[in-house]
Amino acid sequence: MTQNVDISKVVPQADRVLIRLEELPEKSAGGVLLPKSAVKFEHYLMGQVLSVGSEVGNIETGKQVMFSDINAYEVNLGTPEKHCFCRAGDLLAVVE
């Protein structure tokens, strides 16, 4: 049984960031169904930065980011949302 964790008290170490994952839409803009099995890492590749480690340079909390699913580590914090940790260097882009 996982207990709920106060996310505001989760502080990533070193160059890591904590991201709340966002689901990709189940349909494309053209109406094509996108099967979950077609995308690795349970179809998450974008999210919002919730907190950053002390060695992270220019990534701010609250920013939307795209990240590599290869080195991201999904964690269960006891909330309905899904979260992951990854290194700042594994972030692919900040979505403006």
Summary of the structure (lengths in Angstrom):
residues: 96
radius of gyration: 13.9
end to end distance: 37.6
largest distance: 42.7
contacts: 241
relative contact order: 0.30
helix: 12%
strand: 38%
